[in-house]
Amino acid sequence: MEKIGFVGTGVMGSSMAKHLLEAGYEVHIYTRTKEKAEALLSQGALWESDPGSLGAKVDVLISMVGYPKDVEQLYLGENGFLDNLKAGSVAIDMTTSSPALAKKIAEAGREKGIGVLDAPVSGGDIGAKNGTLAIMVGGAEDVFLKVKPIFEILGSSVILQGDAGSGQHTKMVNQIAIASNMIGVTEAIIYAERAGLNPSRVLDSISGGAAGSWSLTNLIPRVLQDDFSPGFFIKHFIKDMGIALSEAKQMGLELPGLTLAEKMYQTLAEQGLSEEGTQALVKYYR
């Protein structure tokens, strides 16, 4: 079996790396703070002290970090992954990042004989824990098929969308759909509360009907329990919406729903809530 390198063992990445260990893969990990990886190390993961050392020891590299600047530094920076991965290896960036950066990294990898895929995911901490993520992939089909068995350990929907950057563009579509939906489900539950209804009972009625959505089923119950822990950080959602708005501007598209959602989440971030989950949008109304 391939040796897998994993960078980014946070809210979602830790569960993803755990699934790979349980599937029998030799998993090497790197994080800036070793203490954050102790749980995975106790389960058999191998620690590497820097990105270069990690890249040199693995056949498949997976990154799941915070921002495009982190991705660029890890892949294209000094002693980065593309300087250390072997020819014939595969690098998979599962960060939600810039389509243009995904294309840039794929081209740099191609010049060195390294397959590169952009493969952002949707499903949050729940999908990561259950291995049911939706994985949206951009890159060459032969590279995709080579590592598809790995993807299938992590997700229940694994679809090659097209060439490099296509995975990131698809994730932007996903985030655009979620952004306006989050406003809708939050306003709905606020209305239910103000009308004196039992919100949990209301959810039982509407979740299975035309109003049903992943956010309504998985996030609003957390709201009703005052649980604002991050399945997905507000700060990362703001980053994603910013990328989508930038891409839309280049296409000549006006997206008023996304623009409004981004503004509302920015307001929450200014109130010091950027480390909370996206369901904390309810605090904008409360």
Stockholm file with secondary structure:
# STOCKHOLM 1.0

chainA/1-286         MEKIGFVGTGVMGSSMAKHLLEAGYEVHIYTRTKEKAEALLSQGALWESDPGSLGAKVDVLISMVGYPKDVEQLYLGENGFLDNLKAGSVAIDMTTSSPALAKKIAEAGREKGIGVLDAPVSGGDIGAKNGTLAIMVGGAEDVFLKVKPIFEILGSSVILQGDAGSGQHTKMVNQIAIASNMIGVTEAIIYAERAGLNPSRVLDSISGGAAGSWSLTNLIPRVLQDDFSPGFFIKHFIKDMGIALSEAKQMGLELPGLTLAEKMYQTLAEQGLSEEGTQALVKYYR
#=GR chainA/1-286 SS CCEEEEECCSTTHHHHHHHHHHTTCEEEEECSSGGGGHHHHHTTCEECSSHHHHHHHCSEEEECCSCHHHHHHHHHSTTCHHHHSCTTCEEEECSCCCHHHHHHHHHHHHHTTCEEEECCEESHHHHHHHTCEEEEEESCHHHHHHHHHHHHHHEEEEEEEESTTHHHHHHHHHHHHHHHHHHHHHHHHHHHHHTTCCHHHHHHHHTTSTTCCHHHHHTHHHHHTTCCCCSSBHHHHHHHHHHHHHHHHHHTCCCHHHHHHHHHHHHHHHTTCTTSBGGGGHHHHC
#=GC SS_cons         CCEEEEECCSTTHHHHHHHHHHTTCEEEEECSSGGGGHHHHHTTCEECSSHHHHHHHCSEEEECCSCHHHHHHHHHSTTCHHHHSCTTCEEEECSCCCHHHHHHHHHHHHHTTCEEEECCEESHHHHHHHTCEEEEEESCHHHHHHHHHHHHHHEEEEEEEESTTHHHHHHHHHHHHHHHHHHHHHHHHHHHHHTTCCHHHHHHHHTTSTTCCHHHHHTHHHHHTTCCCCSSBHHHHHHHHHHHHHHHHHHTCCCHHHHHHHHHHHHHHHTTCTTSBGGGGHHHHC
//
